[in-house]
């Protein structure tokens, strides 16, 4: 099963995007709930996917006000509450996994008792909703590693992002957590910026990476987090672009275990 992120073709209404994804062979979608991508509610996005027969591989929770989670700031509580509401929708629609970032940017707050308490509360909520939390490897590694190492729950694991790993080599994520891999974002870059290129269009060594992914615990959709907003694809024909993404996904799928 090959999947693509919802934040592709952002000049089109989201339901139209999903229609095109399905027409080009994609069977799964990863639904982005961050800002700057229309006013569709999480419920509406899920309904669009169901209507087009797309399996929802995961929700990507809000990416707003993440650093405030670790501060003595009421905005941190609001961020956790928003994530809870998104997890509740995931549970309602049978979405098994929610991806989240724990911080934003290169300069982040220290790990704090306040932030850990908030995260523990969020994890408990996810456990009760039976939705797994997949913490993504981002620009800094301290916060993801701390929660993964110190919270023991079958509902807590890693979202491995290949582009982030190529750009920000802050930990050997697959050596540390390959047995707890709940989600993945596959895209490429040249280790200069977070370009979200189609696999094969950057300098990631896929011949080395794919065998490592094959040995991991991940058995979900081939999850391609390409974004056509990257300059290299901005003026591409939408159909040609989606065909190229799908072909890249099919090549990767041939090297990984079949999806359950």
Backbone bond lengths (Angstrom), bond angles and torsions (degrees), N, CA, C in turn:
res aa  C-N    CA-C-N  psi(-1)  N-CA   C-N-CA  omega(-1)  CA-C   N-CA-C  phi
1 X - - - 1.469 - - 1.527 108.79 -
2 X 1.313 117.02 126.13 1.458 122.13 -177.78 1.525 108.89 -109.57
3 X 1.338 115.67 130.36 1.453 120.93 -177.03 1.518 112.13 -122.82
4 X 1.317 115.78 161.51 1.457 122.96 -179.25 1.521 108.40 -139.73
5 X 1.314 117.06 153.45 1.456 120.61 -179.55 1.527 111.74 -77.28
6 X 1.328 114.84 148.68 1.465 120.32 -178.19 1.517 112.54 -67.01
7 X 1.344 118.14 -23.99 1.471 119.71 -176.82 1.532 110.95 -88.43
8 X 1.319 114.43 50.90 1.460 124.76 166.45 1.524 107.58 -113.90
9 X 1.332 116.42 154.57 1.474 121.22 178.82 1.525 110.99 53.85
10 X 1.327 116.26 47.03 1.459 120.21 -171.40 1.525 113.76 -69.77
11 X 1.330 117.26 -5.29 1.462 118.61 173.88 1.522 111.52 -81.73
12 X 1.338 117.17 -5.45 1.460 121.68 179.05 1.524 110.39 -105.99
13 X 1.340 117.96 153.23 1.463 119.73 171.59 1.526 109.72 -58.57
14 X 1.308 116.68 147.59 1.461 119.89 -172.81 1.523 112.56 -61.31
15 X 1.315 117.78 -39.07 1.459 118.44 -179.36 1.523 110.98 -63.99
16 X 1.327 117.93 -36.04 1.462 121.62 177.10 1.524 110.40 -65.73
17 X 1.331 117.03 -39.62 1.471 120.02 176.99 1.515 110.40 -57.38
18 X 1.349 115.81 -47.09 1.456 119.74 -176.93 1.528 110.69 -63.37
19 X 1.323 116.22 -35.98 1.462 120.39 177.05 1.527 110.40 -61.81
20 X 1.338 116.45 -42.57 1.463 120.65 179.00 1.527 111.12 -68.39
21 X 1.334 117.14 -39.89 1.465 119.32 177.74 1.533 109.85 -55.47
22 X 1.321 115.19 -48.34 1.467 119.49 -176.88 1.523 110.61 -64.99
23 X 1.321 116.61 -38.84 1.460 120.31 -178.93 1.522 112.26 -65.61
24 X 1.345 116.85 -24.73 1.465 120.67 -178.78 1.524 112.58 -98.76
25 X 1.321 117.27 13.01 1.454 120.52 170.38 1.508 116.50 103.04
26 X 1.324 117.96 -9.16 1.459 119.67 -179.85 1.528 109.93 -69.48
27 X 1.314 115.42 138.26 1.460 120.80 -179.64 1.520 112.54 -110.98
28 X 1.333 117.04 -9.64 1.464 120.75 -177.11 1.522 109.75 -137.40
29 X 1.331 115.18 158.19 1.452 121.00 177.84 1.519 108.81 -139.88
30 X 1.330 116.34 144.04 1.459 123.13 171.00 1.526 106.41 -104.79
31 X 1.306 117.21 119.61 1.465 121.12 -171.01 1.525 110.49 -96.43
32 X 1.336 114.01 116.28 1.463 122.98 179.22 1.526 109.08 -82.47
33 X 1.340 116.19 128.34 1.459 121.38 -179.90 1.525 112.26 -111.61
34 X 1.321 116.60 9.15 1.457 119.71 176.99 1.519 111.42 -72.74
35 X 1.312 115.78 -179.51 1.460 120.82 -177.11 1.514 112.57 -79.37
36 X 1.314 115.39 -177.43 1.460 123.81 174.63 1.528 113.02 63.96
37 X 1.314 117.58 28.68 1.460 119.27 177.39 1.524 110.76 -146.46
38 X 1.316 115.80 55.72 1.452 120.74 175.04 1.514 113.66 82.03
39 X 1.313 114.70 176.87 1.462 121.85 -175.79 1.525 113.22 -106.52
40 X 1.336 117.71 8.89 1.459 119.97 -179.78 1.524 110.11 -62.31
41 X 1.317 117.07 133.12 1.456 121.01 179.16 1.526 110.01 -73.65
42 X 1.337 117.82 162.86 1.476 119.15 174.17 1.523 112.22 -54.96
43 X 1.328 117.17 -40.08 1.469 120.46 178.50 1.524 111.11 -61.52
44 X 1.325 116.93 -44.54 1.463 120.07 -179.64 1.526 111.08 -63.74
45 X 1.322 116.96 -41.65 1.469 120.19 179.60 1.523 110.81 -62.53
46 X 1.325 115.66 -42.39 1.461 119.51 178.20 1.530 110.84 -63.45
47 X 1.317 116.93 -41.34 1.469 120.54 179.51 1.523 111.40 -63.57
48 X 1.342 117.86 -39.19 1.457 120.33 177.45 1.531 110.32 -59.13
49 X 1.342 115.46 -43.82 1.462 119.65 -179.39 1.522 111.00 -62.89
50 X 1.319 116.10 -46.15 1.473 120.58 -179.94 1.527 109.94 -60.96
51 X 1.321 116.72 -42.33 1.462 121.37 -178.21 1.524 111.71 -61.39
52 X 1.341 116.49 -33.88 1.465 120.44 -179.10 1.529 112.50 -92.12
53 X 1.326 117.19 2.14 1.454 120.02 179.79 1.511 113.84 72.90
54 X 1.336 117.00 26.07 1.461 121.98 178.51 1.527 110.35 -93.15
55 X 1.311 116.55 129.23 1.460 121.78 174.25 1.529 108.57 -72.50
56 X 1.325 117.30 132.09 1.469 120.61 179.70 1.522 107.78 -89.20
57 X 1.335 116.22 102.99 1.462 121.15 -177.95 1.523 110.91 -67.17
58 X 1.314 117.40 -41.68 1.466 120.61 175.22 1.514 110.50 -165.58
59 X 1.318 114.61 162.94 1.461 123.57 166.14 1.529 107.25 -97.33
60 X 1.317 116.79 138.99 1.468 120.30 168.92 1.520 106.58 -101.22
61 X 1.334 116.48 112.89 1.457 121.15 -173.64 1.520 111.68 -67.94
62 X 1.325 115.48 167.69 1.455 122.42 -177.99 1.528 112.22 -46.64
63 X 1.316 115.65 143.67 1.465 121.19 177.29 1.527 111.19 -111.81
64 X 1.323 117.12 15.66 1.468 121.55 -178.18 1.528 110.90 -92.72
65 X 1.335 116.23 141.63 1.468 123.14 171.50 1.537 112.68 53.46
66 X 1.322 115.38 46.59 1.462 119.95 -178.12 1.525 112.38 -77.04
67 X 1.321 117.69 -40.45 1.462 119.50 -178.37 1.528 111.75 -63.57
68 X 1.330 115.42 -26.95 1.467 119.47 -179.66 1.534 112.17 -67.00
69 X 1.325 117.36 -18.20 1.463 119.74 176.47 1.526 110.73 -57.13
70 X 1.322 116.38 -32.42 1.469 121.54 -174.23 1.520 113.18 -93.64
71 X 1.324 116.64 0.78 1.463 121.34 -176.66 1.521 110.71 -109.69
72 X 1.313 116.01 158.95 1.464 121.42 174.70 1.528 107.25 -81.56
73 X 1.338 113.62 74.27 1.457 121.86 -171.65 1.530 106.77 -142.87
74 X 1.333 118.71 129.00 1.472 119.75 -178.95 1.520 113.58 -59.84
75 X 1.339 117.31 -21.85 1.459 119.77 177.69 1.531 110.63 -61.74
76 X 1.330 116.21 -30.35 1.459 119.22 177.02 1.521 111.88 -63.26
77 X 1.326 116.98 -39.13 1.464 120.62 176.73 1.528 110.75 -66.56
78 X 1.322 116.30 -37.70 1.464 120.14 179.01 1.532 110.52 -64.89
79 X 1.330 117.30 -37.95 1.463 120.69 178.01 1.520 110.68 -64.04
80 X 1.325 116.99 -44.53 1.462 120.68 178.85 1.530 110.38 -63.53
81 X 1.324 116.61 -41.25 1.473 119.74 178.71 1.527 111.25 -62.55
82 X 1.329 116.66 -39.45 1.466 119.62 178.64 1.525 110.26 -65.38
83 X 1.326 116.65 -42.07 1.467 119.86 177.10 1.524 111.13 -61.03
84 X 1.315 116.67 -40.23 1.466 120.02 178.14 1.527 110.96 -61.01
85 X 1.322 116.40 -42.91 1.465 119.04 -179.21 1.523 110.56 -64.00
86 X 1.325 117.05 -35.91 1.463 121.03 178.46 1.528 111.07 -70.75
87 X 1.328 116.80 -38.88 1.463 120.85 176.19 1.519 110.29 -63.23
88 X 1.326 117.04 -38.54 1.470 120.50 178.80 1.525 110.87 -61.15
89 X 1.346 117.06 -40.29 1.463 119.98 177.35 1.525 110.31 -67.21
90 X 1.335 116.64 -40.91 1.467 119.88 176.59 1.519 110.49 -56.17
91 X 1.321 116.40 -45.92 1.461 120.87 -179.82 1.525 110.81 -61.59
92 X 1.316 116.08 -42.00 1.470 120.81 -178.63 1.523 111.68 -60.83
93 X 1.337 116.83 -35.72 1.459 120.95 -176.44 1.535 112.82 -99.39
94 X 1.313 117.00 11.57 1.456 120.61 175.90 1.516 114.77 73.58
95 X 1.334 116.45 20.74 1.465 120.38 177.83 1.526 107.84 -78.35
96 X 1.311 116.82 124.13 1.458 120.72 -169.97 1.522 114.36 -84.28
97 X 1.344 117.09 -20.72 1.458 120.25 -170.87 1.523 110.97 -136.66
98 X 1.332 116.27 139.98 1.461 122.66 173.30 1.525 108.27 -122.98
99 X 1.320 116.48 123.95 1.458 122.89 178.46 1.518 109.04 -90.09
100 X 1.338 116.30 141.79 1.464 118.30 177.01 1.512 111.04 -146.84
101 X 1.335 114.90 151.04 1.460 122.94 168.84 1.519 107.35 -96.77
102 X 1.317 116.60 146.06 1.468 120.59 178.75 1.523 112.69 -98.81
103 X 1.327 116.87 -18.02 1.467 121.51 179.55 1.521 108.17 -146.11
104 X 1.324 115.01 173.56 1.467 120.66 176.91 1.520 109.22 -138.57
105 X 1.331 115.21 131.29 1.455 120.11 174.19 1.512 113.82 88.78
106 X 1.345 114.96 -178.47 1.460 121.59 -176.68 1.517 112.84 -86.46
107 X 1.329 117.06 -27.02 1.469 121.49 179.25 1.518 107.67 -107.65
108 X 1.324 116.49 111.57 1.461 121.25 -172.42 1.522 110.14 -126.45
109 X 1.331 117.69 157.42 1.466 120.16 177.72 1.536 110.80 -67.44
110 X 1.320 114.81 159.45 1.464 119.81 174.14 1.525 110.04 -67.46
111 X 1.321 115.03 155.02 1.462 119.52 169.56 1.522 107.79 -60.75
112 X 1.314 116.59 132.84 1.462 120.70 -174.77 1.521 110.53 -132.67
113 X 1.332 115.22 158.74 1.466 120.15 175.97 1.527 110.52 -61.08
114 X 1.333 116.16 -37.33 1.466 120.56 179.42 1.522 110.46 -62.41
115 X 1.327 116.36 -46.50 1.448 120.07 -179.32 1.516 112.75 -66.38
116 X 1.324 116.88 -39.25 1.463 120.26 179.18 1.521 111.11 -66.20
117 X 1.330 116.03 -37.44 1.457 119.79 176.97 1.534 110.55 -63.83
118 X 1.322 116.52 -42.31 1.468 120.12 178.13 1.525 110.28 -63.79
119 X 1.333 116.80 -43.41 1.459 118.91 -179.37 1.527 110.95 -64.77
120 X 1.313 117.00 -41.20 1.463 120.22 178.08 1.526 110.90 -59.35
121 X 1.317 115.84 -40.60 1.459 121.30 177.93 1.525 111.13 -63.74
122 X 1.338 116.50 -41.91 1.462 121.15 178.56 1.530 110.75 -65.21
123 X 1.321 116.65 -42.71 1.461 120.68 -179.71 1.525 110.93 -63.38
124 X 1.326 116.55 -41.69 1.463 119.85 178.01 1.529 110.58 -61.54
125 X 1.324 116.42 -40.94 1.466 120.65 178.23 1.533 109.93 -62.31
126 X 1.343 116.90 -44.00 1.457 121.05 179.88 1.528 111.27 -63.67
127 X 1.326 116.48 -40.23 1.468 120.19 177.97 1.523 110.88 -60.29
128 X 1.312 115.58 -43.97 1.469 119.56 -179.48 1.521 111.53 -67.20
129 X 1.349 116.48 -31.05 1.472 121.50 178.59 1.527 111.65 -84.03
130 X 1.351 115.67 -7.51 1.473 121.68 -177.92 1.533 111.84 60.12
131 X 1.333 114.76 42.21 1.463 122.43 175.10 1.532 107.85 -120.65
132 X 1.315 117.12 124.88 1.456 121.15 -179.01 1.530 110.82 -76.70
133 X 1.329 116.53 142.04 1.455 122.09 174.63 1.526 109.02 -98.28
134 X 1.324 116.45 125.95 1.462 122.41 177.83 1.529 108.24 -113.91
135 X 1.331 116.03 105.80 1.465 121.89 -178.38 1.524 108.59 -80.01
136 X 1.327 116.39 126.39 1.463 120.89 -173.72 1.522 112.08 -88.90
137 X 1.340 115.78 141.83 1.461 120.35 171.17 1.521 109.16 -73.11
138 X 1.330 114.52 123.60 1.461 119.94 -176.55 1.526 109.70 -124.89
139 X 1.332 117.16 -152.54 1.453 121.76 -172.34 1.523 112.91 -66.50
140 X 1.317 116.45 -34.37 1.457 121.16 178.51 1.528 108.83 -118.34
141 X 1.323 116.25 148.53 1.453 119.69 -172.24 1.508 116.53 -105.00
142 X 1.334 117.99 -12.34 1.459 120.00 -170.62 1.527 112.83 -63.12
143 X 1.321 118.25 -47.95 1.464 121.12 -174.75 1.531 112.34 -68.38
144 X 1.351 119.31 -48.19 1.469 117.68 176.40 1.520 112.69 -58.38
145 X 1.327 117.28 -43.60 1.463 119.46 -178.16 1.525 111.21 -65.59
146 X 1.317 116.94 -38.09 1.465 119.03 -178.30 1.522 111.01 -63.64
147 X 1.322 117.66 -48.07 1.470 118.32 -177.23 1.522 110.97 -69.03
148 X 1.333 117.72 -37.40 1.457 119.94 179.10 1.525 111.75 -66.49
149 X 1.321 116.49 -32.34 1.467 120.65 -178.55 1.532 113.27 -84.51
150 X 1.329 116.84 -20.05 1.465 118.52 -171.43 1.524 115.25 -117.44
151 X 1.315 118.09 -8.29 1.463 120.60 175.49 1.526 108.34 -112.89
152 X 1.306 115.66 117.16 1.459 121.66 -176.65 1.524 108.67 -98.44
153 X 1.332 115.54 102.18 1.466 120.01 -179.25 1.516 109.18 -152.30
154 X 1.330 118.06 136.86 1.463 119.88 174.33 1.524 112.29 -67.46
155 X 1.326 117.01 -8.20 1.462 121.48 179.61 1.525 112.61 -98.55
156 X 1.343 117.63 10.69 1.462 121.28 -179.26 1.520 110.05 -125.48
157 X 1.338 116.32 124.16 1.453 120.91 178.88 1.520 110.95 -152.75
158 X 1.320 115.17 -163.60 1.462 122.94 -174.13 1.521 111.10 -106.83
159 X 1.339 116.37 142.30 1.457 122.60 161.12 1.524 106.48 -104.02
160 X 1.323 116.35 112.72 1.465 120.41 -178.93 1.520 109.94 -88.44
161 X 1.329 115.84 121.68 1.455 122.81 178.85 1.524 108.14 -108.62
162 X 1.345 115.95 112.70 1.464 120.27 -174.76 1.523 112.41 -66.04
163 X 1.329 117.21 -38.87 1.458 120.28 179.61 1.512 112.19 -66.66
164 X 1.336 116.67 -42.32 1.460 120.18 177.90 1.520 110.86 -63.14
165 X 1.329 116.20 -40.26 1.467 119.58 -179.34 1.525 111.11 -65.57
166 X 1.318 117.23 -37.80 1.459 120.92 179.04 1.522 112.07 -68.26
167 X 1.320 115.87 -32.27 1.463 121.29 -176.96 1.528 112.26 -88.55
168 X 1.332 116.69 -45.17 1.471 121.71 -175.87 1.525 108.43 -117.33
169 X 1.284 117.35 90.21 1.472 121.96 -176.14 1.528 109.31 -85.64
170 X 1.338 114.84 74.20 1.463 119.82 -175.36 1.523 112.69 -98.01
171 X 1.336 118.12 -10.33 1.463 122.20 177.88 1.518 108.34 -166.17
172 X 1.325 115.88 158.93 1.469 120.31 173.68 1.522 106.98 -91.24
173 X 1.323 115.27 81.62 1.462 121.97 -169.07 1.523 112.92 -60.58
174 X 1.310 117.40 -40.24 1.462 119.45 -176.50 1.524 112.04 -74.27
175 X 1.324 117.91 -30.74 1.459 119.06 174.02 1.524 110.93 -68.07
176 X 1.314 115.64 -37.14 1.461 120.27 -176.18 1.529 112.98 -77.94
177 X 1.328 117.54 -40.08 1.471 119.53 -166.25 1.531 114.02 -133.66
178 X 1.323 118.86 21.35 1.471 119.09 -177.19 1.524 112.56 -62.88
179 X 1.333 116.52 -23.04 1.472 119.56 177.86 1.522 112.32 -83.20
180 X 1.337 116.25 0.59 1.466 121.15 179.13 1.534 109.84 -129.93
181 X 1.331 115.77 35.54 1.461 120.52 -176.56 1.527 109.36 -88.31
182 X 1.334 115.69 107.85 1.464 122.68 -176.88 1.524 112.64 -96.63
183 X 1.325 116.99 -23.85 1.468 120.67 -175.38 1.514 108.29 -154.36
184 X 1.329 115.90 159.55 1.455 119.33 173.51 1.517 110.07 -146.98
185 X 1.311 114.45 149.62 1.464 122.91 174.81 1.520 106.58 -119.80
186 X 1.318 117.32 111.59 1.452 120.89 -177.83 1.523 110.10 -103.67
187 X 1.321 114.99 118.30 1.465 122.02 174.75 1.513 107.49 -159.53
188 X 1.310 117.85 177.78 1.461 122.27 -169.44 1.526 110.16 -130.22
189 X 1.304 115.87 163.51 1.455 122.62 172.46 1.526 108.59 -163.09
190 X 1.327 116.54 -177.03 1.458 121.86 178.27 1.536 111.36 -108.91
191 X 1.344 116.13 23.60 1.467 122.26 179.79 1.524 112.22 60.89
192 X 1.330 116.09 26.79 1.462 121.45 177.71 1.525 111.85 -115.67
193 X 1.342 116.82 -34.81 1.451 122.05 176.28 1.516 108.49 -155.60
194 X 1.325 115.79 165.38 1.464 122.17 -176.53 1.523 108.61 -81.32
195 X 1.338 116.50 76.84 1.462 122.26 -166.81 1.525 114.08 -80.54
196 X 1.319 118.54 -25.12 1.470 122.26 -176.99 1.529 111.32 57.81
197 X 1.321 116.17 48.66 1.453 121.56 177.71 1.529 110.43 -81.03
198 X 1.331 115.66 162.05 1.453 121.56 175.17 1.529 108.53 -65.00
199 X 1.333 118.89 136.53 1.470 120.27 177.19 1.531 111.59 -51.08
200 X 1.333 114.46 127.56 1.460 120.85 -176.13 1.507 113.16 104.33
201 X 1.340 117.89 -15.02 1.462 121.52 -179.86 1.525 112.42 -94.44
202 X 1.328 118.34 -0.11 1.457 123.03 177.29 1.517 110.36 -121.66
203 X 1.347 116.30 -151.16 1.461 118.97 -177.50 1.524 114.11 -115.64
204 X 1.337 118.88 15.84 1.459 120.66 173.64 1.529 109.15 -64.40
205 X 1.318 115.96 136.54 1.467 121.37 177.71 1.529 108.10 -86.37
206 X 1.331 116.19 91.48 1.459 121.11 -177.79 1.523 112.02 -69.25
207 X 1.332 117.28 -25.70 1.470 120.32 177.22 1.519 110.81 -64.76
208 X 1.323 117.08 -27.97 1.459 121.45 176.62 1.517 111.60 -88.64
209 X 1.333 116.45 -40.13 1.467 120.66 -174.31 1.526 112.91 -71.31
210 X 1.317 118.50 -43.72 1.467 120.13 -172.91 1.529 113.42 -62.13
211 X 1.336 120.19 -40.78 1.471 118.25 175.18 1.529 113.10 -60.80
212 X 1.320 117.14 -32.43 1.469 120.23 177.40 1.533 110.53 -68.82
213 X 1.324 116.46 -41.52 1.463 119.59 177.14 1.525 110.71 -65.41
214 X 1.321 116.46 -36.45 1.466 120.44 -179.61 1.522 111.26 -61.80
215 X 1.331 117.08 -33.05 1.462 121.50 -179.02 1.528 112.63 -81.36
216 X 1.325 117.27 -7.31 1.462 121.17 -175.91 1.519 110.53 -79.88
217 X 1.339 115.01 177.36 1.462 121.45 179.19 1.524 112.92 -82.34
218 X 1.337 117.72 -4.70 1.468 120.41 -174.69 1.521 111.48 -73.11
219 X 1.330 116.19 130.73 1.461 121.49 179.14 1.533 111.50 -134.83
220 X 1.319 117.31 21.47 1.459 120.25 -177.32 1.515 112.70 -90.08
221 X 1.327 115.60 -159.71 1.461 121.93 -179.23 1.523 110.98 -67.77
222 X 1.319 115.86 154.34 1.460 121.17 170.54 1.526 106.02 -72.36
223 X 1.320 116.04 105.48 1.463 121.79 -165.77 1.526 110.75 -100.70
224 X 1.323 117.32 102.26 1.454 123.38 -175.42 1.527 110.44 -96.78
225 X 1.330 115.20 114.94 1.465 119.93 -179.72 1.527 110.31 -101.46
226 X 1.297 115.36 48.52 1.457 119.73 172.87 1.521 108.44 -74.57
227 X 1.315 115.36 152.33 1.469 119.93 175.28 1.512 107.33 -135.04
228 X 1.307 116.98 124.32 1.457 119.36 -177.49 1.524 111.85 -73.93
229 X 1.343 117.80 -1.22 1.464 119.43 175.61 1.526 111.18 -69.22
230 X 1.345 117.33 -18.90 1.461 119.64 177.04 1.533 109.36 -57.92
231 X 1.329 116.13 142.51 1.469 120.74 -173.41 1.524 112.67 -54.67
232 X 1.316 117.44 -35.20 1.460 120.69 -174.97 1.530 111.91 -65.01
233 X 1.335 117.88 -23.45 1.462 120.96 -177.17 1.529 113.28 -112.49
234 X 1.305 118.10 -2.32 1.464 120.57 -169.00 1.527 112.87 -55.43
235 X 1.314 116.98 -40.60 1.465 120.46 -175.61 1.523 112.62 -102.02
236 X 1.331 116.94 10.86 1.464 119.65 -178.78 1.520 110.95 -72.03
237 X 1.319 116.08 149.12 1.454 120.80 171.98 1.534 108.85 -61.53
238 X 1.320 117.20 134.02 1.466 121.02 -175.09 1.524 112.05 -58.48
239 X 1.314 116.64 -41.10 1.457 119.77 -178.72 1.524 111.39 -68.63
240 X 1.326 117.02 -42.21 1.462 120.30 178.07 1.530 110.60 -63.63
241 X 1.336 115.27 -40.86 1.464 120.23 179.56 1.529 110.79 -61.33
242 X 1.326 117.83 -50.46 1.460 120.79 -178.94 1.519 111.52 -63.95
243 X 1.322 117.55 -36.17 1.461 120.16 176.61 1.525 110.80 -62.36
244 X 1.321 116.72 -41.84 1.464 120.28 -179.15 1.529 110.86 -66.53
245 X 1.332 117.32 -40.89 1.459 120.16 177.53 1.524 110.21 -62.50
246 X 1.324 116.42 -44.15 1.463 120.20 -178.04 1.527 111.30 -64.03
247 X 1.316 117.38 -41.75 1.465 120.78 178.56 1.529 110.58 -61.52
248 X 1.343 116.82 -41.48 1.467 119.93 176.75 1.521 110.62 -62.04
249 X 1.327 116.30 -40.69 1.461 119.89 177.99 1.512 112.20 -64.31
250 X 1.312 116.40 -38.43 1.463 120.05 -179.67 1.531 110.53 -66.45
251 X 1.336 117.35 -37.49 1.470 120.37 176.61 1.526 110.97 -62.42
252 X 1.326 116.01 -42.33 1.462 119.96 179.69 1.520 110.17 -67.63
253 X 1.323 117.29 -42.60 1.462 121.41 -178.80 1.526 111.49 -58.37
254 X 1.317 117.10 -32.88 1.460 120.76 -179.63 1.517 112.29 -67.33
255 X 1.349 116.09 -16.86 1.469 120.56 -177.31 1.517 113.51 -104.31
256 X 1.318 117.36 -7.36 1.466 121.42 -177.25 1.518 109.84 -115.13
257 X 1.360 117.12 162.65 1.471 119.46 -179.75 1.516 111.38 -60.35
258 X 1.319 115.78 151.62 1.458 119.84 176.59 1.518 109.92 -63.19
259 X 1.319 115.03 145.26 1.457 120.45 179.15 1.524 109.66 -72.43
260 X 1.346 116.89 144.88 1.469 119.00 178.50 1.524 111.27 -68.73
